[in-house]
Amino acid sequence: MTEFIIALMTILAELEGVLHIGLAAVGSGIGIGLLGMKAAEATGRNPGAAADILKIAIILAALIEGIVFFAIFLA
């Protein structure tokens, strides 16, 4: 019985490491999708500000992707 509990705890520890990386990747994907949607909407409303919107969107996309790298390093 003790071996089973140890094996179960090992499996759960490995799954927890993979699970938080997967959740960070899914959240990052959703965040970048929302960012792209809102950037396209803002560009449609004000085409003259397209360059500024693009700059801000690229910076924010890089920051959002950084969350996944933190999750990988913490695994």
Legacy VTK file of the C-alpha trace (Angstrom):
# vtk DataFile Version 3.0
C-alpha trace
ASCII
DATASET POLYDATA
POINTS 75 float
0.000 0.000 0.000
2.834 2.382 0.811
4.458 1.828 -2.581
1.179 2.715 -4.255
0.914 5.958 -2.318
4.506 6.875 -3.150
3.935 6.106 -6.837
0.700 8.118 -6.808
2.403 11.097 -5.180
5.198 10.943 -7.776
2.698 10.890 -10.637
0.731 13.777 -9.121
3.912 15.821 -8.678
4.841 15.287 -12.334
1.323 16.151 -13.512
1.309 19.331 -11.440
4.481 20.484 -13.164
3.051 19.842 -16.608
-0.378 21.179 -15.700
0.749 24.657 -14.706
2.778 24.997 -17.913
-0.242 23.953 -19.978
-2.554 26.340 -18.171
-0.067 29.189 -18.625
0.179 28.399 -22.349
-3.604 28.297 -22.755
-4.003 31.559 -20.844
-1.281 33.167 -22.908
-2.927 32.043 -26.128
-6.254 33.471 -25.037
-4.577 36.726 -23.991
-2.797 37.148 -27.315
-6.018 36.363 -29.171
-7.883 39.044 -27.229
-5.020 41.463 -27.797
-5.140 40.878 -31.550
-8.909 41.260 -31.594
-8.815 44.568 -29.745
-5.859 45.857 -31.781
-7.727 45.125 -35.012
-10.828 46.819 -33.602
-8.827 49.888 -32.541
-7.169 50.088 -35.958
-10.576 49.900 -37.617
-11.862 52.762 -35.486
-8.794 54.957 -35.993
-6.669 53.934 -39.007
-4.364 56.900 -38.510
-3.066 55.428 -35.255
-2.258 52.024 -36.773
1.508 52.347 -36.259
1.152 53.256 -32.581
-1.367 50.469 -32.011
0.983 47.980 -33.685
3.903 49.029 -31.468
1.859 48.658 -28.307
0.409 45.319 -29.451
3.864 43.873 -30.147
5.156 44.940 -26.729
2.100 43.535 -24.966
2.292 40.245 -26.908
5.904 39.826 -25.781
4.910 40.457 -22.162
2.039 37.988 -22.391
4.330 35.300 -23.835
6.736 35.917 -20.977
4.236 34.292 -18.637
4.787 30.942 -20.363
8.557 31.272 -19.990
8.159 31.919 -16.270
5.994 28.802 -15.995
8.585 26.714 -17.859
11.435 27.957 -15.674
9.448 27.255 -12.511
8.632 23.675 -13.571
LINES 1 76
75 0 1 2 3 4 5 6 7 8 9 10 11 12 13 14 15 16 17 18 19 20 21 22 23 24 25 26 27 28 29 30 31 32 33 34 35 36 37 38 39 40 41 42 43 44 45 46 47 48 49 50 51 52 53 54 55 56 57 58 59 60 61 62 63 64 65 66 67 68 69 70 71 72 73 74
